[in-house]
């Protein structure tokens, strides 16, 4: 093989290897930052389509309705825990250490981002509450279909 072809082959091989490494590293980085949305029922029983449950330590978003009477606050810190439910009798506990949104209350639809701590609990690093009566993210609206009776119960308790 003449030196000119050998040099071309080396350059092309180097480009292919470099591009493969760059794509591999990019895919690995993206995999670490994906937040999949789950309902409490899907965390316990798996996704409807696949039956796959999230793994312990997996980063995820969970949406549901805060169960009435389930909010427990630590008097010495900002730690709070509460139960989330959905329309299929799924119930999980969310642990959060921080300041909750002003609109957070029992009977309210929320989305929590965090890591799966056990089969039915989530360590959240962010809690989001819907901002008005009209808008709700589509994932949460689908998860809460049929949960209107909880909202009317919480309003009548006021």
Secondary structure, DSSP 8 states (H G I E B T S, - for coil): --HHHHHHHHHHHHHHHHHHHHHHHHHHHHHHT--EEEEHHHHHH--TTT-----TT-EEEEEEEE-TT--EE-TTSSEEEEEEE-TTS-EEEEEEES---TT--TT-EEEEEEEEEETTEEEEEEEEE-SSSS---HHHHHHTTT-HHHHHHHHHH-
